[in-house]
């Protein structure tokens, strides 16, 4: 499997600064800030991108597992994932079907 890359640039102090995250493929580039990460501000955040990655991987793995059990029809598998930044090991990311 190839190494996938991404980059981030942060400018300024923690609370007043801002940053940009960019996928190596060029498929996405977006702004983030203290308020988009820890509050409800505009922009993305690393946790949101991790959630998208988890949902994407899980839906592909589910499709593969179903395909081994029986032929898979072309129906969408919709996943949603929630990621919470926490220092507690009790709070873990979890993917769940989007109903």
DRENLUM-698957 format. One record per residue (C-alpha): residue number from 1; residue in three letters; x, y, z. Coordinates in Angstrom, 2 decimals, padded with zeros to 5 digits. Example, Ala and Ser with C-alpha at 12.3 -4.5 7.8 and 13.67 -1.06 7.14 Angstrom:
% DRENLUM-698957
<site tiro="1" numar="Ala" east="012.30" north="-004.50" up="007.80"/>
<site tiro="2" numar="Ser" east="013.67" north="-001.06" up="007.14"/>
% end
This chain:
% DRENLUM-698957
<site tiro="1" numar="Unk" east="000.00" north="000.00" up="000.00"/>
<site tiro="2" numar="Unk" east="001.46" north="003.41" up="-000.89"/>
<site tiro="3" numar="Unk" east="002.24" north="006.05" up="001.70"/>
<site tiro="4" numar="Unk" east="-000.49" north="008.71" up="001.70"/>
<site tiro="5" numar="Unk" east="000.55" north="012.21" up="002.63"/>
<site tiro="6" numar="Unk" east="-001.03" north="015.38" up="003.93"/>
<site tiro="7" numar="Unk" east="000.32" north="018.66" up="005.24"/>
<site tiro="8" numar="Unk" east="-000.68" north="021.40" up="007.64"/>
<site tiro="9" numar="Unk" east="000.54" north="024.94" up="008.20"/>
<site tiro="10" numar="Unk" east="-000.27" north="026.93" up="011.35"/>
<site tiro="11" numar="Unk" east="000.37" north="030.67" up="011.67"/>
<site tiro="12" numar="Unk" east="000.06" north="032.69" up="014.85"/>
<site tiro="13" numar="Unk" east="-000.74" north="031.93" up="018.46"/>
<site tiro="14" numar="Unk" east="-002.95" north="029.05" up="019.55"/>
<site tiro="15" numar="Unk" east="-006.18" north="031.01" up="020.04"/>
<site tiro="16" numar="Unk" east="-005.72" north="033.82" up="017.51"/>
<site tiro="17" numar="Unk" east="-003.88" north="031.87" up="014.82"/>
<site tiro="18" numar="Unk" east="-005.18" north="029.97" up="011.81"/>
<site tiro="19" numar="Unk" east="-004.04" north="027.13" up="009.64"/>
<site tiro="20" numar="Unk" east="-004.50" north="025.22" up="006.42"/>
<site tiro="21" numar="Unk" east="-004.65" north="021.47" up="005.95"/>
<site tiro="22" numar="Unk" east="-004.05" north="019.94" up="002.55"/>
<site tiro="23" numar="Unk" east="-004.29" north="016.38" up="001.24"/>
<site tiro="24" numar="Unk" east="-001.30" north="015.20" up="-000.78"/>
<site tiro="25" numar="Unk" east="-003.61" north="014.15" up="-003.63"/>
<site tiro="26" numar="Unk" east="-004.89" north="017.72" up="-003.93"/>
<site tiro="27" numar="Unk" east="-008.48" north="016.49" up="-003.41"/>
<site tiro="28" numar="Unk" east="-009.01" north="018.75" up="-000.39"/>
<site tiro="29" numar="Unk" east="-007.54" north="021.90" up="001.13"/>
<site tiro="30" numar="Unk" east="-009.22" north="023.77" up="003.96"/>
<site tiro="31" numar="Unk" east="-008.84" north="026.25" up="006.77"/>
<site tiro="32" numar="Unk" east="-008.86" north="025.47" up="010.47"/>
<site tiro="33" numar="Unk" east="-008.53" north="027.46" up="013.67"/>
<site tiro="34" numar="Unk" east="-008.84" north="027.21" up="017.43"/>
<site tiro="35" numar="Unk" east="-012.57" north="027.91" up="017.17"/>
<site tiro="36" numar="Unk" east="-013.13" north="025.32" up="014.40"/>
<site tiro="37" numar="Unk" east="-011.32" north="022.70" up="016.45"/>
<site tiro="38" numar="Unk" east="-012.45" north="023.35" up="020.02"/>
<site tiro="39" numar="Unk" east="-015.65" north="025.34" up="019.51"/>
<site tiro="40" numar="Unk" east="-018.22" north="025.60" up="016.71"/>
<site tiro="41" numar="Unk" east="-016.25" north="027.94" up="014.45"/>
<site tiro="42" numar="Unk" east="-016.10" north="027.91" up="010.66"/>
<site tiro="43" numar="Unk" east="-013.62" north="025.57" up="009.00"/>
<site tiro="44" numar="Unk" east="-012.50" north="022.00" up="009.43"/>
<site tiro="45" numar="Unk" east="-010.41" north="020.30" up="012.10"/>
<site tiro="46" numar="Unk" east="-008.15" north="017.25" up="012.34"/>
<site tiro="47" numar="Unk" east="-010.81" north="015.22" up="014.16"/>
<site tiro="48" numar="Unk" east="-013.32" north="015.77" up="011.34"/>
<site tiro="49" numar="Unk" east="-010.78" north="014.53" up="008.80"/>
<site tiro="50" numar="Unk" east="-010.00" north="011.47" up="010.96"/>
<site tiro="51" numar="Unk" east="-013.75" north="010.79" up="011.18"/>
<site tiro="52" numar="Unk" east="-014.05" north="010.90" up="007.39"/>
<site tiro="53" numar="Unk" east="-011.11" north="008.50" up="007.08"/>
<site tiro="54" numar="Unk" east="-012.65" north="006.06" up="009.59"/>
<site tiro="55" numar="Unk" east="-016.04" north="006.16" up="007.86"/>
<site tiro="56" numar="Unk" east="-014.45" north="005.61" up="004.44"/>
<site tiro="57" numar="Unk" east="-012.29" north="002.69" up="005.60"/>
<site tiro="58" numar="Unk" east="-015.11" north="001.05" up="007.56"/>
<site tiro="59" numar="Unk" east="-017.59" north="001.23" up="004.66"/>
<site tiro="60" numar="Unk" east="-015.04" north="-000.34" up="002.30"/>
<site tiro="61" numar="Unk" east="-014.23" north="-003.08" up="004.82"/>
<site tiro="62" numar="Unk" east="-017.94" north="-003.78" up="005.33"/>
<site tiro="63" numar="Unk" east="-018.43" north="-004.03" up="001.57"/>
<site tiro="64" numar="Unk" east="-015.49" north="-006.46" up="001.32"/>
<site tiro="65" numar="Unk" east="-016.88" north="-008.62" up="004.13"/>
<site tiro="66" numar="Unk" east="-020.35" north="-008.69" up="002.62"/>
<site tiro="67" numar="Unk" east="-018.83" north="-009.49" up="-000.78"/>
<site tiro="68" numar="Unk" east="-017.07" north="-012.54" up="000.67"/>
<site tiro="69" numar="Unk" east="-020.37" north="-013.78" up="002.11"/>
<site tiro="70" numar="Unk" east="-022.49" north="-013.19" up="-001.00"/>
<site tiro="71" numar="Unk" east="-022.43" north="-011.12" up="-004.18"/>
<site tiro="72" numar="Unk" east="-022.84" north="-007.43" up="-003.33"/>
<site tiro="73" numar="Unk" east="-025.44" north="-005.41" up="-005.20"/>
<site tiro="74" numar="Unk" east="-024.59" north="-001.85" up="-006.12"/>
<site tiro="75" numar="Unk" east="-026.24" north="-000.22" up="-003.12"/>
<site tiro="76" numar="Unk" east="-024.67" north="002.62" up="-001.16"/>
<site tiro="77" numar="Unk" east="-023.17" north="001.95" up="002.25"/>
<site tiro="78" numar="Unk" east="-023.49" north="005.20" up="004.19"/>
<site tiro="79" numar="Unk" east="-021.33" north="005.61" up="007.26"/>
<site tiro="80" numar="Unk" east="-020.98" north="008.37" up="009.81"/>
<site tiro="81" numar="Unk" east="-018.18" north="008.63" up="012.35"/>
<site tiro="82" numar="Unk" east="-017.80" north="010.82" up="015.40"/>
<site tiro="83" numar="Unk" east="-014.39" north="011.77" up="016.78"/>
<site tiro="84" numar="Unk" east="-013.94" north="013.63" up="020.04"/>
<site tiro="85" numar="Unk" east="-010.60" north="015.13" up="021.04"/>
<site tiro="86" numar="Unk" east="-009.96" north="013.92" up="024.57"/>
<site tiro="87" numar="Unk" east="-007.11" north="012.96" up="026.84"/>
<site tiro="88" numar="Unk" east="-009.23" north="010.18" up="028.37"/>
<site tiro="89" numar="Unk" east="-008.83" north="006.62" up="027.09"/>
<site tiro="90" numar="Unk" east="-012.57" north="006.13" up="027.76"/>
<site tiro="91" numar="Unk" east="-013.43" north="008.39" up="024.78"/>
<site tiro="92" numar="Unk" east="-012.63" north="006.43" up="021.62"/>
<site tiro="93" numar="Unk" east="-013.58" north="007.17" up="017.98"/>
<site tiro="94" numar="Unk" east="-016.39" north="005.00" up="016.70"/>
<site tiro="95" numar="Unk" east="-017.87" north="004.42" up="013.25"/>
<site tiro="96" numar="Unk" east="-021.55" north="003.56" up="012.96"/>
<site tiro="97" numar="Unk" east="-023.99" north="003.02" up="010.10"/>
<site tiro="98" numar="Unk" east="-025.71" north="006.21" up="009.01"/>
<site tiro="99" numar="Unk" east="-029.42" north="005.48" up="009.28"/>
% end
